[in-house]
Amino acid sequence: MNPFISKILVNIAQKRLEANKSSKPITKSEINPLVKKLEVELAHTIKEYAFIVIGVFAAGFGLKGFLLPNQFIDGGATGISLLVQNITKLPLGILLILVNLPFLLLATKTINKTFALRSIIAIAFLALVVHYVDYPVVTEDKLLIAIFGGFFLGLGIGMAIRGGSVIDGTEILAIYLSRKLSISIGDVLLLINVIIFSFGAYILSVEIALYAILTYLSAAKTVDFVVDGVEEYIGVTIISDFHDDIRKVLTEKLERACTIYPARGGYKNDNTHYDKSVIYIIITRLELAKLNTEIDKIDKQAFIIMNVVKDLRGGTIKRKPLK
């Protein structure tokens, strides 16, 4: 790592330790582990914001290169913004912020404040890109506009989710309502978009509404390809020699329940006693980036298995989101 950045991290680590200690001198052995954790956290943060930046520019290309010049709309908060823009001629960048703002406020309760802050940054950045960046108009063919406009918009949404944020707030509303009404996120999103497309058919035309449905389907499939869902549950199995440290992070710092069961190694007929503890936890894909960061701080060599969880019931999965 760059010496200048390393020096900054050392200073941050020293200040954190000084805040937690009264008068004892701080030793190098105490600083080094904290510096390593800060390096991991910085690396993950840079990677996640890189995903967001790529996602914003991809979504901007889908909007200004395909949808906006041809008066097409999409689903979700972006579709609402495009629909209002067609009616009022207000700048799309401003509408993106105004339409998404209530959903972002809801995110502070539904997900967490860090996720909401990242989403605010991502949407504000998208508004600036849409307002100031000139993208070329690629085609006037309606079928190509619907398919590829949806593809690039979905790519942008998916990459933003990979970075731990959203650039379309209706996913947040869908997560909230699914928890309150015990229906799936997909059903909520479908209902929201049916309402949007109905208004599109009434205000613009039935043809544009039908193409908007095609745009939405293209975007939705692209998002599925990039992140496999908005709030899909992931079962994570963690095998590490530092299993107790990881357990403490999950239960104390992240405030999540996990299951621990004994195991023994099976390499080369290893018939020794049960010398390992395997940790199993269920999280959402939106929370996966934070979990990986915390595990890497403790053990970069940890063996981690991730599986999609199709359905679940009971437990405390939805009560304490990662912070």
Secondary structure by P-SEA (a helix, b strand, c coil): ccaaaaaaaaaaaaaaaaaacccccccaaaaaaaaaaaaaaaaaaaaaaaaaaaaaaaaaaaacccccccccccccaaaaaaaaaaaccccaaaaaaaaaaaaaaaaaaaccaaaaaaaaaaaaaaaaaaaccccccccccaaaaaaaaaaaaaaaaaaaaaacccccaaaaaaaaaaaaacccaaaaaaaaaaaaaaaaaacccaaaaaaaaaaaaaaaaaaaaaccccbbbbbbbbbccaaaaaaaaacccccccbbbbbbbbccccccccccbbbbbbbbcccaaaaaaaaaaaccccbbbbbbbbcccccccccccccc
